[in-house]
Amino acid sequence: MGKRKTATRAQTADAPRRAKRPRSLDAQLRSCSGAGAVGQAQIRSPFAKRRGDHLLDCCSKRPPPSWGRDWGNLAEGPAGLIAERLLAADVADYVRFRAVCGPWRRCCASPRGGGGPVDGRFLPRRWIMIDKASPAAAAARRHRFLNVATGECIHTDLPELAEHDLLMVTPEGLLLLFRKDAPHGVRLLNPLTRHLTELPPFATVLTPEQRNDPHQGLRGEDFRVRGVAIADSSSTSTSTSTVVAYLKSPTTLAVAKPGDERCTKIDFDHRLMLYSTVPFAGRIYHATAIGIMTPETTTSSDQPPRMLTAVDTTIDPPFSFCSMSDSLHLVDNGGRELILVYRTVSHDEFRREYAVYRMDLDSRLLIPARSLSGRAVFIGLSRSVSISPSTFPSVTGDTVYLGFDCGERTKISGYHVGDGSIEHSQLIKHASWFKPSTLVDCLSWCIKSNGKQLG
């Protein structure tokens, strides 16, 4: 009997250990933010008029505060200072602060105006919509957003999406909407403050011939918006923000400020494809086959908007670009640097290869890079995002992860910049049943999506 027990223990010790079951996406998000069950705690909107009208639902369950002082009568100076510091950290914290009580709300600027200009202080730059990462959440009225800097996940009600077509998400976190029966039609929605900004119709940049061409696609979701971003040179409320939209049907670069009657057209070589549109340090940059371009949006009667060259890659080409097979991806790498990822095909082995460059704005050069400053970047054909492994431990630093609009994503998950190795994908994607199960899959899916694919 003793020998049998000993043999059983020996067999158990020699048996291979069962692999740990991967944690669900919600579990990964909770571990990143330190949050509890999704949607347990609710944060009252400062614009709510009745019980149950909420702006943000936080994913974490916070214990009720213990009031040791009369915080509602906090003087305007200290309350304003607290609000200022919260806003410097994140607009969602600022919205929560204003929602606590009337006195605090009165000492803080409202983040929600009546269709006025885009206020750079309230842009949700750190937030990304991840609705399609959870089909159940996507079917509901509430929409889910992830803070790529802190890992916090929130839900917010966006009834505006039921009345508009969602054309695109800007790098600043705003939603570009279109409504055919509205006076202007094109709007920018801040999903955290619910501020709507009216823009002039894109059709105002077209010639009469283009406007009457039924093949141009000028209504609703037929707008082929390939990129949109905001040039904001200041973080104050008095700054003037300029919206730049890259339209692919027809190929046009449209510029407008909130309140303008018409969009202004920027002339450039329409044979060039603008592969990505990214704001950085107050300007907007576009990656093209001949270099990195930036629009000069300051206008006057004798100086219309024009396209400038930030980095000319035709003088000393860092790579040989082929428009049939290659693509370029600009990434704001955590606000520290602008990264260019060059995606190409090895003609010898017919497999994908990748190269990473840092953009030196002073010398106007692309410098080969062997790291991403320890961060991980996700690239799609039109969008990109950079995150830190210290916030999201399930990602690997100095790695380029591919969006699902990159054709090789079902085989290749990521590219390690340091040693050039490939991280192979562990899934087979099929549109009818695919559901992201990891954070990497979630972000790879979300940065590839626009329009109906998101909302």
Secondary structure as GFF3:
##gff-version 3
##sequence-region A 1 455
A	DSSP	alpha_helix	2	14	.	.	.	ID=ss1
A	DSSP	alpha_helix	25	33	.	.	.	ID=ss2
A	DSSP	beta_strand	41	44	.	.	.	ID=ss3
A	DSSP	beta_strand	54	58	.	.	.	ID=ss4
A	DSSP	three_ten_helix	71	73	.	.	.	ID=ss5
A	DSSP	alpha_helix	76	89	.	.	.	ID=ss6
A	DSSP	alpha_helix	91	99	.	.	.	ID=ss7
A	DSSP	alpha_helix	102	106	.	.	.	ID=ss8
A	DSSP	three_ten_helix	120	122	.	.	.	ID=ss9
A	DSSP	beta_strand	127	129	.	.	.	ID=ss10
A	DSSP	three_ten_helix	131	133	.	.	.	ID=ss11
A	DSSP	alpha_helix	135	139	.	.	.	ID=ss12
A	DSSP	beta_strand	142	147	.	.	.	ID=ss13
A	DSSP	beta_strand	153	157	.	.	.	ID=ss14
A	DSSP	three_ten_helix	159	162	.	.	.	ID=ss15
A	DSSP	beta_strand	165	169	.	.	.	ID=ss16
A	DSSP	beta_strand	175	178	.	.	.	ID=ss17
A	DSSP	beta_strand	186	189	.	.	.	ID=ss18
A	DSSP	beta_strand	196	199	.	.	.	ID=ss19
A	DSSP	three_ten_helix	202	205	.	.	.	ID=ss20
A	DSSP	alpha_helix	208	211	.	.	.	ID=ss21
A	DSSP	three_ten_helix	220	222	.	.	.	ID=ss22
A	DSSP	beta_strand	225	231	.	.	.	ID=ss23
A	DSSP	beta_strand	242	248	.	.	.	ID=ss24
A	DSSP	beta_strand	251	256	.	.	.	ID=ss25
A	DSSP	beta_strand	264	266	.	.	.	ID=ss26
A	DSSP	beta_strand	277	280	.	.	.	ID=ss27
A	DSSP	beta_strand	283	288	.	.	.	ID=ss28
A	DSSP	beta_strand	291	296	.	.	.	ID=ss29
A	DSSP	beta_strand	306	312	.	.	.	ID=ss30
A	DSSP	beta_strand	327	333	.	.	.	ID=ss31
A	DSSP	beta_strand	337	346	.	.	.	ID=ss32
A	DSSP	beta_strand	351	360	.	.	.	ID=ss33
A	DSSP	beta_strand	365	368	.	.	.	ID=ss34
A	DSSP	beta_strand	376	379	.	.	.	ID=ss35
A	DSSP	beta_strand	384	387	.	.	.	ID=ss36
A	DSSP	beta_strand	399	402	.	.	.	ID=ss37
A	DSSP	three_ten_helix	407	410	.	.	.	ID=ss38
A	DSSP	beta_strand	412	416	.	.	.	ID=ss39
A	DSSP	beta_strand	422	424	.	.	.	ID=ss40
A	DSSP	alpha_helix	439	446	.	.	.	ID=ss41
A	DSSP	three_ten_helix	451	453	.	.	.	ID=ss42
###
